[in-house]
Amino acid sequence: MPEVSNSELNDLRERLRALEAKAAKLRGSTNLKGAADYLGRSDEWLRRQHQMGKGPRRKRFGRRFWSYSYADLDAFREHGIDESTA
């Protein structure tokens, strides 16, 4: 296995951070169905979570619809889902 210098590793890490930051900006947001699909749950499950005062952060989009950012969905996935009920 070839040896890789620390400067090469640091350069690769910095490039990876830049690519991840760019990808995060491009993702944007989705609707309730898309958010439920992204979380691997049904849209009815997501509706019930919000009725109970739980669920990922969301923003009103128009009079009837909600918008979910992928950053908020990622945060909810990491911290908010009880895996025992998954």
N, C-alpha and C positions, 0 to 999 in steps of 0.2 A: 504494500500500500504506500503510495507516495506521500511524503511529508508535505504538509501545508503550513505556511508561516502564519503567525498571528496577524500580520498586516493583511494577508489575503483573506483570512477568516473575518476580520473586522470589516473589510471592504464588502464581502458577500453579505454579512449581517446588515450593513447599512443599505445596500441595494434591496435586500428583502424587506426591510422596514419601509422604504420608499414605495415599493410595489404594493405592499399591503395597505399603506395609507391611501394610495391612489385608488385601489380597488374598493376600499371602504367608502370613498366619496362617490363612486359611480353607482353604488347599489341603490341609493334612494329609499323609496318606501313602497308599500303595497297595501292592498285592501284587507278586509277581514278574512276572506277566503284564502288569499295568498299568505297571510300571517299564520292562519291555522295550518295550512299545508307546510309552511316553513318549519313550524314547531312539531310537525308530525301528529297533529291532533285534528279533531273535527271542528268545523266552524261553530257548531252548537256548544261544544266544550268551551270554546273561547268566549262565546256569549255568556255562558253561565259563570265563568270566572269573573267577568266584568260585573255581572249582577251581584256577585258576592263581594265586590270591591277588591278583587284580585286581578291578575292578568298583567300583560305588558302595558307600558305607557302607550297612549294613542292620542291622536289629534282629530278634531272634528273636520270633516271635509264636506262642505256643503251643509244641507239641512239634515240629511239622513245617513250619511256615510262616515266612516272612520278611516284614518290613515295610520299605518304603523311603520316606523322607520326600522330598517334592518339592524341598526345599532341597538335600538331598544329591544328588539326581539332577541338579539344575541345576549344582551345583558339578562333578560328574563330567562332565557334558556340556561344560562350559567348559574343563576341564583334563585330563580323563582319556581321552578317546576319540582313538585314532589314526585320523585321517581317511583315511589311505591304505588302510585296510582296511574303510572304511565302504561 
